[in-house]
Amino acid sequence: MGDSVMPTVQDFVEARLYNSAEDVIQDALRHLLHTSGDLRVQLAMHRYQAEDISLAKAASLAGVSWAQMRDILIEQGIQPRLGPETFKDALNEVQFLRDYFEAHP
């Protein structure tokens, strides 16, 4: 390969391809998650446990159905939390699903 050097985040900004380093990183992460389903699932499982996101949000992040996400969690020894714990959680879940289905008709 010779003298080829991996470009840096700053290279993309200096070439005016992106406005900021944050924009470069966000785009790179989007592409990474888009091309690697396994990473998406792993990230969704982590966020489900660490951030207490809903099963529906975890499924959306992983790119799988609610039922598939539930099965993945069970296979990994993670007990799914079924149903919202508070009325506010239920309203948030309903709003998330409305937004999701409006964006993905």
C-alpha positions as CSV (number, residue, x, y, z in Angstrom):
1,M,0.0,0.0,0.0
2,G,3.0,2.3,0.3
3,D,2.6,5.6,2.0
4,S,-1.2,5.7,2.3
5,V,-2.3,7.2,5.6
6,M,-5.7,6.7,7.2
7,P,-7.5,10.1,7.1
8,T,-8.4,11.8,10.3
9,V,-11.6,13.4,11.3
10,Q,-10.0,16.8,10.9
11,D,-9.1,16.0,7.3
12,F,-12.8,15.8,6.5
13,V,-13.5,19.1,8.1
14,E,-10.5,20.9,6.5
15,A,-11.6,19.6,3.1
16,R,-15.0,21.2,3.8
17,L,-16.8,17.9,3.5
18,Y,-18.3,18.3,6.9
19,N,-18.9,21.4,9.1
20,S,-17.5,19.9,12.3
21,A,-15.7,16.9,13.8
22,E,-19.0,15.9,15.5
23,D,-20.7,15.8,12.1
24,V,-18.0,13.4,10.8
25,I,-18.3,11.2,13.8
26,Q,-22.1,11.1,13.6
27,D,-22.1,10.2,9.9
28,A,-19.5,7.5,10.5
29,L,-21.5,6.0,13.3
30,R,-24.7,6.0,11.1
31,H,-22.8,4.2,8.4
32,L,-21.3,1.7,10.8
33,L,-24.6,0.8,12.4
34,H,-26.3,0.6,9.0
35,T,-23.7,-1.9,7.7
36,S,-23.3,-4.0,10.8
37,G,-26.5,-5.6,12.1
38,D,-24.7,-7.4,14.9
39,L,-23.3,-4.1,16.2
40,R,-26.8,-2.6,16.2
41,V,-28.2,-5.5,18.2
42,Q,-25.3,-5.4,20.7
43,L,-25.7,-1.6,21.1
44,A,-29.5,-2.0,21.6
45,M,-28.9,-4.7,24.3
46,H,-26.4,-2.5,26.1
47,R,-28.7,0.6,26.0
48,Y,-31.7,-1.6,27.1
49,Q,-29.8,-2.6,30.2
50,A,-27.7,0.5,30.9
51,E,-30.1,3.3,29.9
52,D,-33.4,1.6,30.7
53,I,-34.8,2.3,27.2
54,S,-38.0,0.5,26.2
55,L,-38.2,-2.8,24.4
56,A,-39.7,-1.0,21.4
57,K,-36.9,1.5,21.3
58,A,-34.3,-1.2,21.6
59,A,-36.0,-3.1,18.8
60,S,-36.0,0.0,16.6
61,L,-32.3,0.6,17.3
62,A,-31.5,-3.0,16.5
63,G,-33.5,-3.0,13.3
64,V,-35.7,-5.9,14.4
65,S,-39.3,-6.4,15.5
66,W,-40.4,-6.1,19.1
67,A,-40.9,-9.9,19.3
68,Q,-37.4,-10.6,17.8
69,M,-35.8,-8.2,20.3
70,R,-37.6,-9.9,23.1
71,D,-36.3,-13.3,21.9
72,I,-32.8,-11.9,21.5
73,L,-32.8,-10.6,25.1
74,I,-34.1,-13.9,26.4
75,E,-31.4,-15.8,24.4
76,Q,-28.8,-13.6,26.0
77,G,-30.1,-14.2,29.5
78,I,-31.6,-10.7,29.8
79,Q,-35.1,-10.7,31.3
80,P,-37.3,-8.3,29.2
81,R,-39.3,-5.7,31.1
82,L,-42.8,-6.2,29.7
83,G,-45.0,-3.2,29.8
84,P,-44.4,0.3,31.0
85,E,-43.9,0.7,34.8
86,T,-45.7,4.1,35.1
87,F,-48.4,6.0,33.2
88,K,-45.8,8.4,32.0
89,D,-43.7,5.5,30.6
90,A,-46.9,4.3,28.8
91,L,-47.5,7.7,27.2
92,N,-43.9,7.9,26.1
93,E,-44.1,4.4,24.6
94,V,-47.3,5.3,22.7
95,Q,-45.7,8.6,21.4
96,F,-42.6,6.8,20.3
97,L,-44.6,4.2,18.4
98,R,-46.7,6.9,16.8
99,D,-43.6,8.8,15.7
100,Y,-41.9,5.5,14.5
101,F,-44.9,4.5,12.4
102,E,-45.4,8.0,10.9
103,A,-41.7,7.9,9.8
104,H,-41.9,4.3,8.5
105,P,-45.3,4.0,6.8
